[in-house]
Amino acid sequence: YGWLDRNPANQVKAQHVTVQRNRLTLAQWQAIHTHAIEHMPPWVSRMMTLALVSGQRRSDIGKMRFCDVWDEHLHVEQAKTGARLALPLTLRLDSIGVTLGEAIEACRGYAIGDDFLIRKHNGKPPGLPSLSARFEEAREASIPVCKLGSPVSLHECRSLSERLYRDQGVNTMVLLGHS
């Protein structure tokens, strides 16, 4: 009716955010993973595989336990959102040829203890900053430094996972716990 000369919703509409960090490619992930296998403690490569195959955040990977696996699913309660997920162990990331069940099975026997999936040689879980620091250490040793934007972080495994599963036809909103 001409009562308004502007849209009042513009004040509350979410602004478009330009991504500042660089995106991790599969080739970069593979180079970092290979370095982790050859030069780092065994939990680092397993953490990277679990991060890529599960698509979960660092905080969720750090608290995953073997007792979270039942009924052929990995049960995750996401720390950030509280969303509860049941990821099937048969979930397969074709680009690396690994199922979630295989990634979890690789976490058995490499260190003492059978509580946490990702653990140090003494059976205790590494701290969350340690997960990121080890990823960054492997990244620095295996891929060239990018001049633009911030270097890829461990969180980029989640983004790469989403892109690879989307290309594969998997509903990534459910996988990542997005509403």
Secondary structure, DSSP 8 states (H G I E B T S, - for coil): ----SS-GGGGTS-------B----HHHHHHHHHHHHHHS-HHHHHHHHHHHHH---HHHHHT-BGGGEETTEEEEE-TTT--EEEEETT-EETTTTEEHHHHHHTTSSSSS-SSBSS--TTS----HHHHHHHHHHHHHHHS---SSSB---TTHHHHHHHHHHHHHT--HHHHHT--
